[in-house]
Amino acid sequence: MTNSTNTFPSFPRIEIDLGKIYRNTKRLRKLFQSKGISMMGVTKGVLGSPQVAAAMTAAGADFLADSRIENIKKIRDAGIRNSLVLIRTPSMSNLEQVVKYADISFNSELEIIRMLSEEAKIQNKIHHILLMVDLGDLREGILPEDMAHTFRRLLTFDHIKPIGIGTNLGCVGAILPDQDKMDELSGIALALEKKFNLDFDLISGGNSANYPWVKKTERLGRINNLRIGEMIFTGRNTVDYERIDGLETDTSCLVTEVIELKQKDSLPRGTVSTDAFGDVPAFSDRGSIKRAILGIGRQDVLIQGLTPVADMEIIGSSSDHVIVDIKGTDVKVGDPIRFHLTYSGQLSAMASTYIEKVYLNANQTEKRINL
Ligand SMILES: *Cc1c(COP(=O)(O)O)cnc(C)c1O
């Protein structure tokens, strides 16, 4: 269409507030810096959005980190000047890109590290790696007892430079990064440094779940880095989901459009069978209600990640529809309906090709973001 104007917004859309992301990053970075801890701003929750990467960089994030090499490439190609870190171990199928686009990668497989070294040789580079150790969360990482011999082997690969170690807790096994775990990580780092006569640059203690520990610890040990994603976006402590003082919530918001609005029963009429997903749905009888259908569905967004901003309630969904009891709210067909997003909700909305991405308040980031 050639006659479209910007005055009529398109729906559904996710609005990402770069000003809030900038301020949250800045506040967290200041807190960590006062403790002697550098911060990686983790961009995977926004698919490596260059706008967000630029806002985090302007706010002082010491590194940018992402789990996907495609996202790292996107940030690199946008010309953002920061160190870029791949925080998921590289795949054999993408080593060429890893060496080309990432300054540092996190690793836990010796064979991959050997191949990274070969690739780095071809590209005439020294690739920096950080070795992950598994302290019991049982996701990625070398077991503590295998760290020394893995190190001895990788020191023979001449185009690899190990610059530190790290761990990730609070994800698959939901293990809390507490003082014991951080002491254990420090101990492993110190032992390796002593054994191999090294001085590591980075001992990366974890993610947003490390916040309670970092806030109250008086013993950092060798830990000098954290990788923070969710807390920047949600402004919440990811251990108990309480709001963090001084941080802003709702850095992003989903806006959808009402495509049907009718007074209908709250209970389906007829013989109950299975729904579009093979489940038998359960509804509560609240009599006749005003039901709004929104033009968004399960193929766009994780419905459990949505909470209406107004006093309404999501009562059902299918691939292309979300149904809301609008209660007493004044709504017409065509009206926008706004939702708070959880971190997973935000990630799913960012990944939907049907949802428009709209960036707000780029002018609140002090340095101009011009992408
Ligand atoms: C996703 C991820 C992070 C960031 O975690 P948040 O909970 O979003 O702060 C840090 N480290 C690794 C290895 C990750 O995969």
The ligand as an SDF file (V2000), in Angstrom:
LIG
                    3D

 15 15  0  0  0  0  0  0  0  0999 V2000
   20.6010  -16.7120   29.2240 C   0  0  0  0  0  0  0  0  0  0  0  0
   21.9040  -16.8020   29.8700 C   0  0  0  0  0  0  0  0  0  0  0  0
   22.3020  -15.8040   30.7720 C   0  0  0  0  0  0  0  0  0  0  0  0
   21.4000  -14.6620   31.1850 C   0  0  0  0  0  0  0  0  0  0  0  0
   20.4400  -15.1370   32.0830 O   0  0  0  0  0  0  0  0  0  0  0  0
   19.3300  -14.1410   32.7010 P   0  0  0  0  0  0  0  0  0  0  0  0
   18.6080  -14.9930   33.6670 O   0  0  0  0  0  0  0  0  0  0  0  0
   18.4970  -13.6840   31.5710 O   0  0  0  0  0  0  0  0  0  0  0  0
   20.0690  -13.0360   33.3540 O   0  0  0  0  0  0  0  0  0  0  0  0
   23.5620  -15.9040   31.3260 C   0  0  0  0  0  0  0  0  0  0  0  0
   24.3920  -16.9250   31.0170 N   0  0  0  0  0  0  0  0  0  0  0  0
   24.0590  -17.8990   30.1570 C   0  0  0  0  0  0  0  0  0  0  0  0
   25.0320  -18.9790   29.8530 C   0  0  0  0  0  0  0  0  0  0  0  0
   22.7900  -17.8670   29.5550 C   0  0  0  0  0  0  0  0  0  0  0  0
   22.4640  -18.8490   28.6960 O   0  0  0  0  0  0  0  0  0  0  0  0
  1  2  1  0
  2  3  1  0
  2 14  2  0
  3  4  1  0
  3 10  2  0
  4  5  1  0
  5  6  1  0
  6  7  2  0
  6  8  1  0
  6  9  1  0
 10 11  1  0
 11 12  2  0
 12 13  1  0
 12 14  1  0
 14 15  1  0
M  END
$$$$
